[in-house]
Amino acid sequence: MADSVLSLAEMQDKLTSSVLTADDFDELVRRNQKRIFRLLMALLRDEDAADTLTQECFLRAYKKRASFRGDSSVDTWVYRIAVNLARDYQRSKREGFWKRMFSATPENEEDTSVLDTVASDHADAESQLLAREEVEQVWYTVRRLSDNQREVFVLRYAEDMSLDEIAQTLEMQIGTVKSHLNRALTTVRKRLEEHRHGR
Amino acid sequence: MADEMDDRDLKNNDVKSTLVAWRESVDRHAERPDWFWARQRALVSSRMQQSRTRRFPTLAWAGIAATVAVGIALIVPGDKPAHVTPPTTTPNHELRAQISDHELMQGLEETMNSGVPDALQPASTLEQAMEQANTAVTTSKVKESR
């Protein structure tokens, strides 16, 4: 890492002592923007919303930098802001029913590029189709989980976080995280089984 | 991701492979070209700058108002002089100690003999000049009438 680039610890120190400059913040954005965008895509599956909320996430972090107390890492703190923004967005979207009436439903889009790779192990076209449909079922189910279940599920299986990290990010007890994760997994599994039996 | 949840929930079932496929699907969804990230950084930076400048006018106006107020106070002459040096007052008992009665009497005598206080000397000079001029004019008129 170049000398001019702050280490995570340095950034954390600066943020805690409220001396993080605009340049330092640019570095924070550069370091986290892909992960935040990816998280928001997993939570929302909406490119425009993920892009806008990623920007909003860093802007909010900048405005609220004085409130950062260093209880968690900077990354966890930024993740928490992103999750809260996604939650607010989902709620406002649920409230605005008409918006869904006129917008494209992302779950209907086919994710062929990924699924071609995923299904490459399968010998026949039917297996590929089945794998593609199952991934689509996961997307569909994730969107219909409760806020807490969806957040825990995404942080666990899309972001590959440990249960501890999830607990810190969502400010939950580990037992609560496990409980939400179990329910989410049960729902996803049930949906997949139904899909397999329904074919 | 090898901990108890994996063991308990994903072992020996094919949900795991589907979840791995789903994660790769998330990766693909989030993949963007470099220009996208650069544009996003520029937008964040510009919005941060906006939020800074939005706060600036309040401070700027406060500063400008303070400067103007000080400027007005300096420019407009007040009733009181700008610099008033307080007179250095010496307590009476010290004066008494410093100046003896004899010196005091001498000073008083000199003042009485000088006729005009120092502060009025220019006026007395002017008065003398005017008197001289009047005398000269009167003398010349008397000579003419003769």
Interface residues (C-beta under 8 A of the other chain):
Chain A: A22 F25 D26 V29 R30 Q33 K34 F37 R38 M41 A42 R45 E47 A50 D51 T54 Q55 F58 L59 Y62 K63 D111 S113 V114 L115 T117 V118 A119 A131 E134 V135 V138 W139 R156 Y157 A158 D160 S162 L163 K178 L181 N182 L185 V188 R189 L192
Chain B: M1 D3 M5 D9 L10 N13 V15 T18 L19 V20 A21 W22 R23 E24 S25 V26 D27 R28 H29 A30 R32 W37 Q40 R41 L43 V44 S45 R47 M48 Q49 S51 R52
